[in-house]
Amino acid sequence: MGLSPDQLASLQAALEQRKLALLQQLAGRMDGELARVPAVEEIETSPADSASNRTLNQLELEADEHKQAQLSSIRHALAKIDEGSYGLCDNCGNEIPFSRLNARPEAPLCIACQTRLEKATAALR
């Protein structure tokens, strides 16, 4: 059945909007690399404050890495729209239901393949 033109347009708009928001959040980064400026200055402080500052800086770095990964997923989805393969599972090729894409427009896998991936990943832990 596939996606209707209206559904596809709506999902593409959502992806573009999310892409723009992420790019704005990551503004100030050069050539896609994460800035190495700490979120919290590590000046001479007590050991407890230093530990807290390091933790906050690590969390900031991890948040930026997560945003970069999200941006990559969104770009992949937008490329699939351009190719005409958006809405098809990257793994099995089956259609991804609109309800899933509406919830996660960047979803590359159908629910069955995503579930298998998560189970396999959990088994490796």
Secondary structure as UniProt FT lines:
FT   HELIX           5..25
FT   TURN            26..28
FT   TURN            31..32
FT   HELIX           47..83
FT   TURN            86..87
FT   TURN            90..92
FT   HELIX           98..103
FT   TURN            105..106
FT   HELIX           111..124
//
